[in-house]
């Protein structure tokens, strides 16, 4: 029933993902949400984010930030990480996920999406056919409409955990096969 909202993997943090394994598995493009995925809402790139993107580039990944925020916010973050970006993305609309893959010169089989919201990030990537990694949001204080969505997300995540446990599903690649 809710499967179109399920991530392939749900982890605590974008910073705990084994990107080396993902690269080994053939992934070459990473699309990231910014707020509450990489930093708190509205924050610039911190040292941890800068180090992550430096490592991803050294591995050979192409990266793209995909945000529903306006350009000044996205550009402020990107000024320190220097990757492709798309602002005012209208997630979960499919078009800008596809545009991100064009910018990175990747396809659905070699691209992953990493984000913190089910109804925008994960649902949009699933609609596009891109594997997804959902991360726990970094900070609980958010705009009121997101707080309401978080309550609905909790129900979806409960169903997701039950589904994964019942079906013992695994996604593509060795990294995905070992994830919960």
C-alpha positions as CSV (number, residue, x, y, z in Angstrom):
1,X,0.0,0.0,0.0
2,X,2.7,2.5,1.0
3,X,5.5,0.9,-1.0
4,X,5.9,3.8,-3.3
5,X,7.1,5.8,-0.3
6,X,9.6,3.3,1.0
7,X,13.3,4.0,0.8
8,X,15.6,1.2,-0.3
9,X,17.6,1.9,2.9
10,X,17.0,3.9,6.0
11,X,20.1,4.9,8.0
12,X,20.9,7.3,10.8
13,X,23.1,9.8,8.8
14,X,24.4,10.6,5.4
15,X,27.8,10.6,7.0
16,X,27.6,6.9,7.9
17,X,27.0,5.7,4.3
18,X,29.8,3.5,2.8
19,X,30.2,5.5,-0.4
20,X,33.3,3.5,-1.3
21,X,31.2,0.4,-1.5
22,X,28.6,2.2,-3.5
23,X,31.2,3.3,-6.0
24,X,32.5,-0.3,-6.2
25,X,28.9,-1.5,-6.9
26,X,28.9,0.8,-10.0
27,X,27.1,3.9,-8.7
28,X,28.5,7.1,-10.2
29,X,26.0,9.8,-9.5
30,X,24.7,11.0,-6.1
31,X,21.8,13.3,-5.7
32,X,21.4,14.9,-2.3
33,X,18.8,16.9,-0.5
34,X,20.5,19.6,1.7
35,X,18.4,20.7,4.7
36,X,18.3,18.1,7.5
37,X,20.1,15.6,5.3
38,X,23.5,17.2,5.2
39,X,23.2,20.1,7.6
40,X,20.5,21.7,9.8
41,X,17.9,23.7,8.0
42,X,19.4,26.9,6.4
43,X,23.0,26.2,7.5
44,X,26.0,26.6,5.2
45,X,28.2,23.6,4.5
46,X,30.1,22.6,7.6
47,X,33.5,20.9,7.7
48,X,31.9,17.5,7.7
49,X,29.9,18.3,4.5
50,X,33.0,19.7,2.9
51,X,35.1,16.6,3.7
52,X,32.3,14.4,2.5
53,X,32.1,16.0,-0.9
54,X,35.9,16.1,-1.3
55,X,35.9,12.4,-0.6
56,X,33.1,11.7,-3.1
57,X,34.9,13.7,-5.8
58,X,38.1,11.8,-5.1
59,X,36.3,8.5,-5.5
60,X,35.0,9.7,-8.9
61,X,31.4,10.5,-8.0
62,X,29.4,13.2,-9.8
63,X,27.1,14.9,-7.3
64,X,24.1,17.1,-7.5
65,X,22.1,19.0,-4.8
66,X,18.4,18.9,-5.5
67,X,16.5,21.3,-3.3
68,X,13.0,22.8,-3.1
69,X,14.7,25.9,-1.6
70,X,15.4,29.1,-3.6
71,X,18.7,29.8,-5.2
72,X,20.3,31.9,-2.5
73,X,20.0,29.1,0.1
74,X,21.2,26.4,-2.3
75,X,24.1,28.5,-3.6
76,X,25.2,29.4,-0.1
77,X,25.7,25.7,0.7
78,X,27.2,24.9,-2.7
79,X,29.8,27.7,-2.5
80,X,31.7,25.4,-0.2
81,X,31.2,22.0,-1.9
82,X,31.2,22.9,-5.6
83,X,28.9,20.4,-7.2
84,X,25.9,20.6,-9.6
85,X,22.7,22.0,-8.1
86,X,19.1,22.5,-8.9
87,X,17.0,24.8,-6.8
88,X,13.2,25.2,-6.6
89,X,13.1,21.5,-7.8
90,X,9.4,20.9,-7.1
91,X,10.1,17.6,-5.5
92,X,8.5,15.0,-5.8
93,X,8.1,16.0,-9.5
94,X,10.2,13.7,-11.6
95,X,11.6,16.3,-14.0
96,X,14.4,17.7,-11.9
97,X,15.6,14.3,-10.8
98,X,16.0,13.5,-14.5
99,X,17.7,16.9,-15.0
100,X,20.2,16.1,-12.2
101,X,21.1,12.8,-14.0
102,X,21.6,14.8,-17.2
103,X,24.0,17.2,-15.4
104,X,25.9,14.3,-13.9
105,X,25.8,12.3,-17.1
106,X,24.4,9.3,-15.3
107,X,21.3,7.1,-15.6
108,X,18.8,5.4,-13.3
109,X,21.1,2.4,-12.8
110,X,24.1,4.4,-11.7
111,X,22.5,7.1,-9.6
112,X,21.4,7.2,-6.0
113,X,19.3,9.7,-4.1
114,X,19.9,10.6,-0.4
115,X,17.4,12.6,1.5
116,X,15.4,12.9,4.8
117,X,11.8,13.3,3.7
118,X,9.5,10.6,2.5
119,X,6.8,12.7,0.7
120,X,9.2,14.8,-1.3
121,X,12.7,13.2,-1.5
122,X,12.0,9.5,-1.4
123,X,8.7,9.5,-3.3
124,X,10.1,11.6,-6.1
125,X,13.2,9.5,-6.5
126,X,11.1,6.3,-6.4
127,X,8.8,7.8,-9.1
128,X,11.9,8.4,-11.2
129,X,13.2,4.9,-10.7
130,X,16.3,5.9,-8.7
131,X,17.4,3.8,-5.7
132,X,17.0,5.8,-2.4
133,X,18.7,6.1,0.9
134,X,16.7,7.9,3.5
135,X,18.5,9.4,6.5
136,X,17.1,10.5,9.8
137,X,16.6,14.2,9.9
138,X,19.3,16.1,11.7
139,X,17.3,18.5,13.8
140,X,13.7,18.2,15.0
141,X,12.8,22.0,14.8
142,X,11.3,22.7,11.4
143,X,8.6,24.6,9.7
144,X,5.2,23.6,10.9
145,X,4.1,21.9,7.6
146,X,7.2,19.7,7.8
147,X,6.4,18.8,11.4
148,X,3.0,17.6,10.3
149,X,4.6,15.6,7.5
150,X,7.0,14.0,10.0
151,X,4.1,12.5,11.9
152,X,2.7,10.9,8.8
153,X,6.2,9.7,7.9
154,X,6.4,7.9,11.2
155,X,3.5,5.8,10.2
156,X,5.0,5.1,6.8
157,X,8.3,4.1,8.4
158,X,6.6,1.8,10.8
159,X,5.0,0.0,7.8
160,X,8.3,0.1,6.0
161,X,10.1,-1.7,8.9
162,X,7.4,-4.3,9.1
163,X,7.5,-4.8,5.4
164,X,11.3,-5.2,5.4
165,X,11.1,-7.6,8.3
166,X,8.4,-9.7,6.7
167,X,9.8,-9.8,3.2
168,X,13.5,-9.6,4.1
169,X,13.9,-7.5,1.0
170,X,17.2,-6.4,-0.3
171,X,18.0,-3.8,-2.9
172,X,20.7,-3.7,-5.5
173,X,24.4,-4.1,-4.8
174,X,26.4,-5.4,-1.9
175,X,25.9,-2.2,0.1
176,X,22.1,-2.4,-0.3
177,X,22.1,-6.1,0.4
178,X,23.6,-5.6,3.8
179,X,21.4,-2.7,4.9
180,X,18.3,-2.7,7.0
